Structure formats: structure tokens, C-alpha cells
Amino acid sequence: MEKQLHILNGDAMLHGFNGTGLDGDVLVWREILSEGPVIEDISSARFWELRSAWIYTQFNAPSEEYQTKIIDEVAKLSFPYAEITLWFEYDLHCQVNLLGILNLLRLHADLNEQNIYLVCPSEYPGKPDFKGLGELNGTELDYLYDNTRLQLTEYDMTLAAEAWTAYCTSDAPKIEVFIENTPFWANMSLLKPAFEAHLKRLQTNEQGLNYIEQQLLRIYNSGITDNAGIYKAFWANNDIYGMGDSAIDLYLKNLQHKGLISFNC
């Protein structure tokens, strides 16, 4: 039997996935490429050294842990899988991680021999307040696999490469040009709203605050000054960013350093 690989964006859906009837190995992608520095050559040692150093600085995660939880998992891409299914979501966090994975696969995978598929839901039947793959059980994930899985084409892979190049510039005008000059998003249609959200956070106001910082400061100034309350208020209108507590804390710390908020994040 030809071997299959399932790539999950984070540990949140791992329990549910273990309840599916799907065969194959699992790679859990635990990076957060939507935050922190990136360079275009994602296959280089420099890329992973840069990421490991940033993760350590921001989250106090030692290099040994980064090696075990991230590098060792990514190494699975070197194995000769006949079929790969990527399980990602619609938000910026997931879409940027997806771009990273696809650009690694462009280096490791021969598209003439290897089938690459994507499961990327923005909604789920009967769940009007769908939050993501992590809330689904095995039966529900099986449904997505059977009914929504799409095979990625050479065009999709080329688009992912162009999007990754644009993302790595961290340049608002270049991101804007990329969005405007991409007339067809093919199987990557959820990438467009994610990049539009990314563009908003690259642009700053007269205080030098980007969109996310502006939203967090507005919430804080409204009287919500505890972390849990700020998280909840931010998520209510900004789920497109897919940010967890630790990612939001990065922006809160920046506001604190600027003297705009005064509690410990």
C-alpha cells in the first residue's frame, strides 16, 4: 500500500484526527510563520536558525524543544510519500503556514509522482459559529476529507510560491500589488482575504500602530483591561488573523513598551 501523509496545522485537531478512519502518517506543523521574521529560502539552515532564535526570544522555548517539535517533524517531508493531504484553515495564521509547507513541498515533491491535496474549510454544515478544525471529531473530519478535499495543481503551487515571495518582503505596497495582480486564486481562494488582512497590519496610523495594535488599544481603552477579556473581544471581530493568546500577547507587549497600556501581558 502506498504511504500517505497528513499535515495538521498545530496540535488542536490531533485528538479529533486520531478518531478518523484515515490511514497514513501524521506531521504536526507547530510553527507560526505569520509572526516574526522570515526569509524566502525556507529550505535553508539560515531560515530555521532565524526562526528558532526568534521563538526562543519571544516564548523562551529552548533550541532543543524547537528541534524536537518543529525541525524533526518537518524532516518527515523527505520521506517518499505517494500522497499528502494538508489540513489547514482560512485565517492568516493557517494560510501563511500553508504557504511555508507548500514551498517546502515544491522542493521535496515531484508533482508528477506525488499527489498533494488540501482540506481547508471556512465553514462546516450545522455549525454556524464554526471556529476551526480543532473543534471537530473524527467523523466530522472524515466528512471533510470525503467531501471537500481538493487536489492542488501546478498553478496552485506556482501561486503559493509567488505569494510566499510577496509575504517575505513584509512590504505593504508589494503585497497590495500581488493581491491586485492575481486575477485567479484557483484552489487557494482563502488566501486572498488572509492577505488582505495581512496588508492591514502592515499599514500604520499616525501613532505608528498597525491595525491589530489599534484594535487592541481600542479594546483596552474601552475598559476591558484583563488578558482574557481582551482576547475574547479581539477574536469577536478579527478571527481572520487566527491568533492565539501568545500571538496577541506579542502585540500587547509592544503597546506596553510604547507606554500605551500599563498592565502585565
N, C-alpha and C positions, 0 to 999 in steps of 0.2 A: 504494500500500500504506500502510495506517495505521501510524503510528510507535509503537514500543514503547520503554519504558524499563525497565531492570533496575537496581535499587538494591541494592548489595552492602554489607554491613556490614564495612568495612575491606578492606585490600589482600590479606589472606591467601588469599582464594578467587579473586582476579583471574586468576591464571595458569590455574587449572582452568576458570574460566568461559570464558576465551578459547578453550578446547578444545571447547566445546559447539557444537551446531549451531543455537543460538538467535540470532535476528535482534534488532536493536534497539540503542539507545544504552545506555551504562553510566554510572551515577553511583556513585562510591565514597564512602560515608559514613565519615569518619575521626574524628568526634568521639567523646568518651567521656562522655556525659551522666550516666552512673552515678556519676561522680566530680566533685566541685567544685560551685560554685554554679549554680543555675538559677532562672529566674523563669517564670511561667506563659505570658507573652506571647512565644512563641518566634519570632514574626514581627517583633518589634521590633528596632530598631537596638541598644537597650539590652541585649537578650539576648546578641547576638553580640559586643558590646563587652565585656560581662562575661566571656563565655567566652574570648575572645581574651586578655584581661588575665590570667585565671587560668592558661591554658595557658602563657603566657609566663613567669609567675612560677614555675610548677611544673616546666616542662620546657625553659625557655629557648628557646622557639620564637618567633621574631620575628613581628610582625603581618603582614608581607608573606607569610610562609610560611603563616600561618593563612588569609589571604585566598586564596591560590592553591590550597591543598589542601582547604579546607573551604568557604569562602564561595562561591568560583567554582563548585564542584561543586553546592552547594545551589541555586544560581541556575538550574540545569537544570530545576528543578521548575516554573519559569514557562513552559516550553515546552508547547505543546498536544499532549501525548501521548494517544493513544487508549487505551492500556493500560499499566499499571505493575505490575511484579512485584517484590516485596520479598523479599530473601534474607537471613533473619536466623535466629538460633539461640535455644536455650531459656534461656540463662543471663541473669542480671540485666543484665550489660553490654549484651547484644544487645536485651533486652526494653525497656530504658529508651531506647536509641537508636531502637528501633522506635516507641515512643510519640511521641518527638520528630518523627520523619518523618511519622507518621500525622496529627499535629496540624498540621504544615505542609501536608500534602495536603488537609486539611479546608478550608484557606484558598485553596489553589490549584486544587483539583479540583472539578468539577461531577460529583457521583456519578451523575447521570442520563446523562452523556455519557462518562464515563471509568470503565473497569473497573480495579479495584485488587485484586491478588492477593498471596497470601502463601505463601512456601515456608519452613517453619520446623520442621526435623526435630529430634527429640531422640534419634533412633537411625537406623541405616542397616543394611539387610539384609547379613548376613555380616560385620559389623564390631562385635563385642561390646564393644569398647573405643572406640566412636565419640567422637571429640573435637570434631568440627565440620566445617563446610563447607570449610574450608581444606585438609583432607586428601583431598578428593575430586577426581577427574579429570573431564574433560568428559563422558565417557559416564555417569558416576555422577550428575553434576549434571543431565544430560538426563533420567535416570530419575526424579529427584525432581520435576523440572518436569512430567513427564508423569503422575506417579502420586500426588503429594502436594499439588500446588498448589491452594489454596482461594481462592475469590473472597470478598472481605470485603464485609460487608453494612453497611447504615446502623447497625444495632445495634452491630457491631464498632467502627465509627468513633466512635459515641457513648461506648461503653465506654472506648475509648482516650483520649477527651477527659476523661472522669471520672478515669481512672487517672493521667493526666498532672497534672491539678489536684491530686490527692491526693499524688502524688510530690513536686511542687514545694513542698509545705508543709514537708517534712522533719520532720514531726510524727508520732511513733510512735503515739499514740492515734488520730489521724485516719487513718493508714494501716491500723491494725487495724480500725477501723470500716468503712473501704472494703472490706477483704477480707471481713469478716463479712457485710456488706450486699449483696454481689454474689453472687446465687444461681446465675447462669448466665454462663459465660465465653465461650460460643459458639466462634468460631474463634481466640480469644485464650486458650485453656486453659493455655498455658505461662506466661502472665503471673502466675497465682496463686502457684505455687511461687517464682517470682522475687521477687514482692512479699513473700512470707513470709520469704525470705532477707534482703530489704531491711529488714524490720521488725526482725530480729535485730541488724542492725548499727546501728540507731537506738537500741537499748536498751543501757545501760551497767551495769557492775557497780560495786561499792563503790570501786574504784580509778579509776572514770571511763573504763574501757576498754570499747569495743564488742566485738561477737563476733569480728570479724576481728582486732582487736588482741589479744584474748585468745588466739586460736588461734596467732597468730604468736609471741606471748610464750611460750606453752607449747612450741612447736617449738624456739625459741631456748634455753629453759631445759632442754630435753631433751638438749642438747649439739650440736644442728645450728646452727652459727653462721656458715656461709658463705651468701651470697645464693642461689646455685644450689640448694643443699640445702634452704634454707627454701622457695624457690619450689616445688620438687618435692613436699615434704612437705605444703605447704598445698594444692596442687592435688589431691593424692590424695583428700582428703575434702571439698573445697569448690569443686568445678568449677561449682556453681550460680552462683557470682559472676562467672565468665568473666574473671577478672583476669589481665592480662599482667604482665610483670616491672615495668614502670614504675608501674602502679597499686599493686602490692604495696609497692613502694618508698615510696609516699606514707605508708602506714601504718607501715612500719618507721622512717621518719624521725620520725614522731610519737612512737613508742616511744623513740627515741633522745633526742628533745628532753625527754622525761619522765624520762630517766635510767634507763630500764629495760633497755636494751641498749646495748652500747658499741662497736659496730663501724661502719665507714663504709658506709652504704647507697647 
